[in-house]
């Protein structure tokens, strides 16, 4: 932790990372003292951060028992991903009509990196780090398309959901990576062709396929 006026924000983000990437598991009891020691801070910013994360839906505060990592329900996942499917499918259609060549180049590089990492993942010794990188590449891929679509309202809503989406996706990353990047390549193909309908349909199908697997996993 870097001390200063942003310490509370840093602690909150650090705890959220532990949840999103599975170091703290759904249902796990979060002990303030142990977490403070792990992060090298006092209990106060940890306590404040847990309260903020409770408001964001990552933590459950149980009177008399303490803080527990929230366990997402199938309904929660369904609601988030249905909203995501609608907004991202629309963004992909808008992007297909006006996306800049430089953005297509960025997307192509991301797809190449993600495809290679997904293929190599099983043979490396750093599967956890690879999972995090794959999730980050996935987020960047979808963010670029949403930004290219130009709908600022959609972008704000999806920004608010971004960490929750990554959290849900982390539950299936091991078995989903290869097929996910194949679907990303298909979406990129439609964008390169300027085919708004295909870009929209492929994006929607891609997101709903992830939803099916997440619901099965939880």
C-alpha positions in Angstrom: 0.0 0.0 0.0 1.2 3.5 -0.8 0.3 5.8 2.1 -1.5 9.1 1.6 -4.9 10.5 0.9 -5.8 7.6 -1.4 -5.0 4.8 1.1 -8.7 3.9 1.6 -9.2 3.6 -2.1 -6.1 1.5 -2.5 -7.2 -0.8 0.3 -10.7 -1.1 -1.2 -9.2 -2.0 -4.6 -6.8 -4.5 -3.1 -9.6 -6.3 -1.3 -11.8 -6.2 -4.3 -9.0 -7.8 -6.3 -8.7 -10.6 -3.8 -12.4 -11.3 -4.3 -12.6 -10.9 -8.0 -9.6 -13.1 -8.7 -10.6 -15.8 -6.2 -8.0 -15.4 -3.4 -11.0 -14.7 -1.1 -13.7 -17.2 -2.0 -17.5 -16.7 -2.0 -18.8 -17.3 1.6 -15.3 -16.9 3.1 -15.1 -15.1 6.5 -13.0 -12.0 6.1 -11.1 -11.3 9.3 -10.2 -7.6 9.6 -7.0 -8.1 11.6 -5.6 -10.8 9.3 -6.5 -8.8 6.2 -4.9 -5.6 7.6 -1.7 -7.5 8.3 -1.7 -9.0 4.8 -2.1 -5.5 3.3 0.3 -3.8 5.7 -2.2 -1.3 7.0 -4.2 -0.6 10.1 -7.7 -2.1 10.7 -9.5 1.2 10.1 -9.1 1.5 6.3 -9.9 -2.2 6.1 -13.1 -1.7 8.0 -14.1 1.3 5.9 -13.3 -0.6 2.7 -15.4 -3.6 3.7 -18.3 -1.3 4.3 -17.9 0.2 0.8 -17.6 -3.3 -0.7 -20.7 -4.3 1.1 -22.5 -1.4 -0.6 -21.1 -2.6 -3.9 -22.3 -6.2 -3.4 -19.0 -7.9 -2.9 -19.2 -8.3 0.9 -22.0 -9.3 3.3 -21.8 -7.7 6.8 -23.5 -10.0 9.3 -24.3 -8.4 12.7 -22.4 -10.3 15.5 -20.5 -12.4 13.0 -18.5 -10.1 10.8 -17.8 -9.8 7.1 -18.2 -12.5 4.5 -17.5 -12.6 0.8 -20.8 -12.4 -1.0 -21.9 -15.6 -2.8 -23.5 -14.5 -6.1 -26.8 -16.1 -6.9 -27.8 -17.4 -10.4 -30.4 -14.5 -10.5 -27.8 -11.9 -9.9 -25.6 -13.3 -12.6 -28.5 -13.5 -15.0 -29.6 -9.9 -14.4 -26.0 -8.5 -14.9 -25.4 -10.5 -18.1 -28.7 -9.8 -19.7 -28.1 -6.1 -19.3 -24.6 -6.6 -20.6 -25.8 -8.6 -23.6 -28.3 -5.9 -24.6 -25.8 -3.0 -24.2 -22.8 -4.6 -25.7 -24.7 -6.1 -28.7 -25.9 -2.6 -29.5 -22.5 -1.1 -29.0 -21.0 -3.7 -31.4 -23.6 -2.8 -34.0 -22.8 0.9 -33.6 -19.0 0.2 -33.7 -19.3 -1.8 -36.9 -20.5 1.3 -38.7 -17.8 3.7 -37.6 -14.9 1.9 -35.9 -11.4 3.3 -36.7 -8.7 1.2 -38.3 -6.4 1.9 -35.3 -9.0 0.4 -33.0 -9.3 -2.7 -35.2 -5.6 -3.1 -35.0 -5.7 -2.9 -31.2 -8.5 -5.5 -31.1 -6.6 -7.8 -33.4 -3.5 -7.6 -31.2 -5.7 -8.4 -28.1 -7.3 -11.3 -29.8 -3.9 -12.7 -30.9 -2.5 -12.3 -27.3 -5.6 -13.8 -25.7 -5.7 -16.7 -28.1 -2.0 -17.5 -27.6 -2.3 -17.3 -23.8 -5.4 -19.4 -23.7 -3.7 -22.1 -25.7 -0.5 -22.0 -23.6 -2.3 -21.8 -20.3 -2.4 -25.5 -19.5 1.3 -25.9 -20.0 2.5 -23.0 -17.9 3.3 -22.9 -14.2 1.6 -19.5 -13.7 -2.1 -20.4 -14.3 -3.3 -17.9 -11.8 -1.4 -15.0 -13.4 -2.5 -16.2 -16.8 -6.1 -16.2 -15.7 -5.8 -12.6 -14.5 -4.2 -11.5 -17.7 -6.9 -13.2 -19.8 -9.6 -11.5 -17.8 -7.8 -8.1 -18.3 -7.5 -8.7 -22.0 -11.2 -9.7 -22.2 -12.2 -6.5 -20.4 -10.1 -4.4 -22.7 -11.5 -6.1 -25.8 -15.1 -5.3 -24.8 -14.3 -1.8 -23.5 -12.7 -0.8 -26.8 -15.8 -2.0 -28.7 -18.1 -0.2 -26.3 -16.1 3.0 -26.6 -16.1 2.7 -30.4 -19.9 2.4 -30.3 -20.0 5.9 -28.9 -23.0 5.5 -26.6 -21.9 7.3 -23.4 -24.8 6.0 -21.3 -24.1 2.4 -22.2 -20.4 2.9 -21.4 -21.2 4.4 -18.0 -23.5 1.5 -17.1 -21.0 -1.1 -18.3 -18.2 0.6 -16.5 -20.2 0.3 -13.3 -20.7 -3.5 -14.0 -17.1 -4.1 -15.1 -15.6 -5.6 -11.9 -18.7 -7.7 -11.2 -18.5 -9.1 -14.7 -14.8 -10.0 -14.2 -15.7 -11.6 -10.9 -18.4 -13.8 -12.5 -16.1 -14.7 -15.4 -13.3 -15.7 -13.1 -15.4 -18.7 -12.1 -15.2 -20.2 -15.6 -11.9 -18.9 -17.0 -10.2 -22.3 -16.8 -12.7 -24.0 -19.1 -13.9 -21.1 -21.2 -10.7 -19.4 -22.3 -10.2 -21.1 -25.7 -13.8 -20.9 -26.9 -14.1 -17.4 -25.6 -11.2 -16.1 -27.7 -12.5 -17.9 -30.8 -15.7 -16.0 -30.3 -13.8 -12.8 -29.9 -12.1 -13.4 -33.2 -15.5 -14.0 -34.8 -16.8 -10.7 -33.4 -13.7 -8.9 -34.7 -14.3 -10.4 -38.1 -17.7 -8.9 -38.3 -16.4 -5.5 -37.1 -13.7 -5.6 -39.8 -16.4 -6.3 -42.4 -18.6 -3.5 -41.1 -21.4 -5.9 -40.6 -23.5 -4.4 -37.8 -26.0 -7.2 -37.6 -23.4 -9.9 -37.4 -21.3 -8.0 -34.9 -24.4 -7.5 -32.7 -25.6 -11.1 -33.0 -22.2 -12.6 -32.3 -21.6 -10.4 -29.3 -24.9 -11.3 -27.8 -24.4 -15.0 -28.4 -20.9 -14.8 -26.9 -22.1 -13.1 -23.7 -25.1 -15.4 -23.2 -22.8 -18.5 -23.7 -20.7 -17.2 -20.8 -23.9 -16.7 -18.8 -24.9 -20.3 -19.3 -21.5 -21.6 -18.1 -21.4 -19.3 -15.1 -24.9 -20.3 -14.0 -23.8 -23.9 -14.2 -20.6 -23.2 -12.3 -22.3 -21.6 -9.3 
